[in-house]
């Protein structure tokens, strides 16, 4: 299991500084207008900048939390996650991507919680995140498209189901500007959707989940990037 020290952290940052070209931050020192806000799971195996090949500052507004959730709680009220909403309202960003990933630990933990298999009492912060996912998982288990006794990919089916729900929430919430385009992806580093590790598979576009219609939205060369477990 990896371990780190303060010396390693400083060394890693030094290598980062030394890798930057001159004037790297010049265009964004005073203002930002990202091309996209991406809300992804905070899993250490999933790099948002890596999956979108982002090297330049200012292109991606990245949000991460367990279960790539687009909502949050203010008291007892469910609201759009402020980290997701901020760039859509205040930086002229009009594209959002919800990115789940195969083998998601948050989905697995919530599924265990639904089945009463949680080991011990969850800390309050984690409990809140799991509680918001719980209704999604419960609904997913009742969805006829999901095969709970299938070939072992129940978690991955629920990952995709959760992406659909998060996309729908952004689309339906009046706080999100009408001109916002919302994509749903699943990042596959386990070969669940195909043999190519690290590919983002398009599973939803503004609520559209039909495979043929989704494929019409992408250039022919990216047809294999459109796949779904749930049809």
C-alpha positions, 0 to 999 in steps of 0.5 A: 500500500502506498505511503507518503512523506512531506519530503515526497509531497514537496518533491512531487510539487517541485517536479510539477513546477519544473514541468510548467512552460513559461507563462503557463498561467498567463491567460488565466491569472485574472479570470477563468471560463472553463470549457466544462465542469466535470463531476466525478467520483473522488476515487484515487484511481480515477484522474479527471485531468488524465481522462480528459487529457488536460494539461492547460489551466483553465479548461476544466472545472473539476468536482469530485465526491464519493459517488459523483453526486450532483446534489448536496444537502442544506439542512433537510433540503436537497440542492444542486451541489454548489461546486457543480453549480458555481461554474454553470452560473458564474464562469460562462461554462455551459457543459457539464459531465457526470462521470461514474466509474466501474467498480465504484466503492461508494456504490458498493458501500451503499449497496451493502448499507441497503442490504444491512451489511455495513461494517460498523457505524459510518462517520457522519460525513460518510453517512450523509453521502451514503444516505443520498445514494441509498434511494438511488440504489433502492430504486435501481434494484427495483428497475427491471433492467438491472439483473441483481443475480446476473453475471457479477456486474451488479455494482457496474449496472448501478453505477450507470443507473446512478449516472442517469439519475445525476444527469436527470437531477441537473436537467430538472433543477431550475437553478441550472441554466437552461442552456447547459448541456449535460453528458453522462459517462462511465470511466472504465478502468476494469474492462467492463464495457470493452477491452480498452482501459481508461476510456470514458463511455458515453451513456447519456446525453441530456437524458437520451440513453438510446444507443442508436441516438447516442451514436448519432451524436458522435463522429463515426470514429468514436462509435465504440465509445458509446455503450450501455449496460442498461438498455 
